[in-house]
């Protein structure tokens, strides 16, 4: 085999391609609240509908978007008192727990 002179360029087609490490997909997160578990999307930061709802002072609408209609209704049923009425203060406490859960993920 012929000797390669020192400093000689190597053919570019023989280079190994460097691969960018793939970011792991973030799965849904779980929130335990008053004995019930709720599944939330891993990230909500870039959703314009959620941002608009918060900006317009509609936190319950934002919560409904985050959770989805079915899970939102389930949450209201889970928080309802003996007479079937869900207190706004209980939903506000739940919303705070949701936001704290996302803050915890930020680290």
C-alpha positions in Angstrom: 0.0 0.0 0.0 1.4 3.4 -0.9 2.5 5.7 1.9 0.3 8.8 2.3 2.4 12.0 2.6 2.1 13.9 5.9 -0.4 16.7 5.6 -2.1 15.3 2.6 -5.8 15.9 2.4 -8.1 13.0 2.9 -11.0 12.5 0.4 -14.2 14.2 1.7 -16.4 11.3 0.7 -14.8 9.1 3.3 -15.7 11.3 6.3 -18.1 9.9 8.7 -21.2 12.0 9.0 -21.7 13.5 12.4 -25.2 13.0 13.7 -27.0 15.5 15.8 -28.3 13.9 19.0 -32.0 13.6 18.8 -34.0 15.3 21.5 -36.1 12.8 23.4 -39.8 13.3 22.8 -41.5 14.5 25.9 -44.5 12.5 26.8 -47.5 13.7 28.7 -47.1 14.5 32.4 -49.3 13.5 35.3 -50.8 15.6 38.0 -52.2 14.1 41.2 -54.9 16.3 42.8 -57.2 15.3 45.6 -56.9 11.7 44.9 -57.4 11.9 41.1 -54.7 11.7 38.4 -54.9 14.0 35.4 -52.8 13.8 32.2 -51.4 17.0 30.8 -49.4 17.8 27.7 -45.6 18.0 28.4 -45.3 21.5 27.0 -47.8 24.4 26.7 -45.5 27.4 26.4 -46.0 28.0 22.6 -49.7 27.6 22.3 -51.2 30.9 21.2 -54.7 29.9 22.3 -53.6 29.3 25.8 -51.6 32.6 25.9 -54.6 34.5 24.5 -56.9 33.0 27.1 -54.6 34.0 30.0 -54.0 37.5 28.5 -57.7 38.1 28.1 -58.3 37.1 31.7 -59.9 33.7 30.9 -57.9 31.2 33.0 -60.7 28.6 33.0 -60.7 28.7 29.2 -56.9 28.2 29.2 -57.3 25.3 31.6 -59.9 23.7 29.3 -57.5 24.0 26.4 -54.6 22.5 28.3 -56.7 19.6 29.7 -59.1 19.0 26.8 -62.9 19.1 27.1 -63.4 15.6 28.5 -60.8 15.8 31.2 -61.9 19.3 32.2 -65.5 18.1 32.7 -64.1 15.1 34.7 -62.1 17.5 36.9 -65.2 19.6 37.6 -67.2 16.4 38.5 -64.3 15.3 40.8 -64.3 18.6 42.6 -68.0 18.9 42.9 -69.5 19.0 46.4 -72.4 16.9 47.8 -74.9 19.1 46.0 -73.1 18.7 42.6 -71.8 22.2 42.6 -68.1 22.9 41.8 -66.7 25.8 43.6 -64.6 28.4 41.6 -62.1 28.4 44.5 -61.5 24.7 44.1 -61.0 25.0 40.4 -58.6 28.0 41.0 -56.7 25.8 43.4 -56.5 23.1 40.8 -55.3 25.6 38.2 -52.6 26.7 40.5 -51.5 23.1 40.9 -51.3 22.7 37.1 -49.2 25.8 36.7 -46.9 24.8 39.6 -46.5 21.4 37.9 -45.3 23.1 34.8 -43.0 25.4 36.8 -41.5 22.3 38.4 -40.6 20.9 35.0 -38.7 24.0 34.0 -36.4 23.3 36.9 
